Amino acid sequence: MKMYTLLMFASVLMAEEPIAVTNQEALKSKENQEVTVTGVPNASSSISKDGHYFYNFDGTTFTVFCYRASAELFPEEKRPTALIGKTIKVTGKVTTYQEKLQIAIRKAEQIEVASTQPAEKTPTPAAADEKKK
């Protein structure tokens, strides 16, 4: 038991930093490996008519996907529409579907809400100029 605990502790210490969902190059290099990604689901994140969950992100074609059978067990706070605008971390295996990178998840525990506050938006140049006035 001590060896198992030591190995688990060591794996936590050696855990890699989450990869931004917009970093396609890094995600591609981790294809077929389990990683943690971080991003902010956008307004196109949804539940399909078939009941599958899609978590989509700005600036990338990367998607987090969940089959209906698993999604039905998710609590309300882990559903796509509840996470729009919040920073999340998702852990799972990076795969390719129809030439796009994705992580298919099966458990709500694979999603962690990193920030309960809506992500801050970077001001546009026009907004920054307006603020200076």
N, C-alpha and C positions, 0 to 999 in steps of 0.2 A: 504494500500500500504506500509506503514511504517513497519508493522509486516512482510510482505513478504520479503522486503529488508533486514530486520534484520535476518530473518531465512536463507536467501541465504548467507549473510555475515558469519553467524555462521557456515554454512555447509562448506564453503570454508576454514575457520580457522581450522575446525576439520577434514579436508580431510587427509586421510592416505597417507603415502609415497607410491610411485609406487612400485609394486612387480616385481622383476627381473623375466623374462620369464624362467630362469633356476631354479627358486625356486619352484619346483613341489609340495612340501609339503604345502607351503603357498597358492599356487594357488588351490590345492585340498581343502583346508579348506575354501576357498571362493567360492566353486562351487555354481552356481545359484545366485550369488551376483554380483553386478556391482563393478568393480575395475579398477584401472589404472595399467597397466604393462609397463615395460620398457625393451628394448632389441635392438639388432642390427640385422636387417634382413640380411640373408646370400645369397650366390649366387644361392641357390635353390629356392629362392622366385621368383614367376612367375605368369603369367596369363595363365590359362589352355586353352586348345583348345575350351572349352565351354564358355570361357570369365570370369570365376570365378578368383578372386585374392587369392593368397596364399602368406602370409608373413611367412617365416620359419626362424628359429634361430639355431645357433650352440649350442650343448650341451643339447638339449631338444627336445621332440616331440611336445611341445606346438606350436600351429599355430594360426595365425590371418587369418580369412577367410572372404571373401566378395562375395556375389552372383553377377552374371553378371548384373542383372537389376540395382543394386545399383552401381556397379563398373563402369558402362558406364558413370556415372555422375562425376566420380572422375577427378580432374585436373591431368595433366601429372606428376606434382611433388609429387603426393601421390600414384602413381602406384608402384607396388612391385619393379620393376627394378630400379626405380629412388631412392629408399630408401636403396638399398643394401649398407651396410657398414656405414650407418648413425644411430645414436642413436635416437630411436623413443619412444614415449609414446602412448599407445592405451587404450582407455576407453571403457568398455563394460562388458557384463555379461559372466562370466566364465561358460562354459558348457563342457560336454564330448561328443565326437563323435568317434565311433569305439574305445572306451577305451582310447582316447587321449584327453587331455585338449585343449580347444580352446576358442577364442572369435570370434563370428561372428559379423561383423560390417556392417552397412548400410549407413553410412554417412562419407564423407571425414573428417569432423570435429572431428571424433573420433580418428583420428591420428594426433599427434603433433610431429613435428620434433624437438627433444630436442637439437640436435647438427647438424649443417650443415657440420661440418668437419667429415671426415671419422674417425671412432673409432680407437683409438690407439691399436695396437696389443701388447700383452705381449710378450717380446722377449723370444725365446726359450733358454734353458741353453747353447746350442752351440753358439748361436748368442751373448749371454752375455759374454761368455768366449772369443770370437773373438774380442769383443769391448774392452776388458781389455788389449789386446796385443798392 
